[in-house]
Amino acid sequence: MKTQQRSLYYLLLVVGAILLFAHLGKLYVDIMEARNFVSAREMADEGHWIFTTMNGLPRYEKPPLPTWLSAWMGEIFSFRNIGALRFPAALSTFLLVIYFYKIVNFLSSNTRLAFISSMVLVTNFLVIYVGRRANWDIYSYSFMVIGIYYFILALKDIKTIPNYLFAGVLFGFSVLSKGPTGPYVLLIPLYIGYVIVFGWPKWKEIRGIILCAIVTILVGFSWYIYIYTADPDTFLAIMEKEATARGNRDVKPFTRYLSFPVQTGVWILYSVIGLIFPMIKKRTDQPKIYMLFFYWTLFSLILLSLIPSKKERYLFPMMVPLAATTGYYLYYLFQSIELKRWELNLNKTIFTVLAVVAFAIAAGVYFLPLESISIYTVLFSISALMASVGLLYFIYKKRSFEKAFYSVVFLMAATGLFGIPVLDKMLSNNQNFKSLTLIKDQIQKEGTKLYSYSEYSPEVWFRYLDIMPEIKTEDPKTFPKEKVFYVAMNTNQPEFIKNLEKLGWKLTYVDTFDDNEEGTKSKNYSERKIHYVYRVMQ
């Protein structure tokens, strides 16, 4: 029995490693990552380890812990190595999955349930997408989930004080990663569920929680306090701007997140079934533990919905307890010898749909443009076809939903190994791609510098690997002191050009550079990544 349990755990580690670490350098850097990477490079190059900057300007919107990790990786492996820069984020997600397994296993004393739930989590679409990207979110969530494990141990009277202290440090690291987001969307919903299921805490627990909170505040808000003390005007201005943006940017109605099952990917229908509270509660011999994960999921959804600014990736915290509620139903399904006809047919239908999707992938990849076809395309197609055949075989011939589940896991692992390179080639389809970095050698040979005007392009700043100081017409201090320099802008600015000419500068158009990886027909094509470059001289 123990050998089987170890085998399942090792399988979880292998699948997790494939989905989170394979081809980390593939897929272009998005704007969230770019902000982190630009700040990380300036930390290393300019020594801005505490007073963080982005393109030479203060960047206090986000705490520095994730950026420190990227900076260290950049110093070791270079800031051109995207896989290395992303590695700390992928490792954070990997640890999150491991500690989620430990949480479920500890609470349920059921390693098989913990395995199923954790496998659902690591094969969740949103977890894979966010977990491989070096943004601030994943660090916040990872530290929080690891801390929750030790927090739960403390609540259960296991090494109470040390575990409360350790949990407080980890919660503090979560705050140092993305402010109070982690406690708000993970810890508070969990504790509300814990109180509902197990009752109000006793005085001993309250003292431990207070100790944990004090440590969290001391660790988590240390950077904020230091920055506020040293540079209060800039800090307050940035915080006010950030608060305004959060209240006005990407504002969606309260009901926007009701589509959350879509984010689970292949587990979309099972994630809904796992939340049918009366049914699952009756079908488990651990109703209280299931209820804890149910309430954790529910209150996470409610608290997330209260925030005006809504994006799909913000749903990540909800995916954690949702994996456990989904796992409870799948565990019941795999254990059941006889199912009612409607339930048998429902599950057959779900896995049949997944088999059809796998077959569609196997055939569909060959409809890609010829230049996108590679050895990875063929291997991905073969793997998807094997998964499709396996699903149908295990459903209708062997009548084993558990083995069908492993076929889905195989499909997801194959996506990590072979699908990501295929997707990378599909997305890098801009025929007019011409990076701004092409002009960097010429500028350096001339001993001049590239400035920017009225532009915001973190992805291009990251690729350029140098600060592009911003010129502001209303601030003479920002004007270059050099007699010859270059200036880049997102759109041609006739008024700016005229103003420079009036001041006696001569402008010569150099070229237009398009750093968009995707073509013009893509919704991700952005004017932010297009730069018009002029050479300016007196």
Buried (B, 14 or more C-beta within 10 A) or exposed (E): EEEEBEEBBEBBBEBBBBBBBBBBBBBBBBBBBBBBBBBBBBBBBEEBEEBBBBBBEBBBBBBBBBBBBBBBBBBEBEBEBBBBBBBBBBBBBBBBBBBBBBBBBBBBEBBBBBBBBBBBBBBBBBBBBBBBBBBBBBBBBBBBBBBBBBBBBBBEEEEBEEBBBBBBBBBBBBBBBBBBBBBBBBBBBBBBBBEBBEEEBEEEBEBBBEBBBEBBBEBBBBBBEEBBEEBEEBBEEBBEEBEEEEEEEEEEEEEBBEEBBEBBBBBBBBBBBBBEBEEBBEBBEBBEBBBBBBBBBBBBBEBBBEBBEBEBBBBBBBBBBBBBBBBBBBBBBBEBEEBEEEBBEEBBEBBBBBBEBBBEBBEEBEEBEEEBBBEBBBBBBEBBBBBBBBBBBBBEEEEBBBBBBBBBBBBBBBBBBBBBBBBBBBBBBBEEBBBBBEBBEEBEEEEBBBBBBEBEBBBBBBBBBBBBBBBEBEEEEEBBEBEBBBBBBBEEBEEBBEEBEEEEBEBEEBEEBBBBBBBEEEEEBBEBBBBBBBBBEE
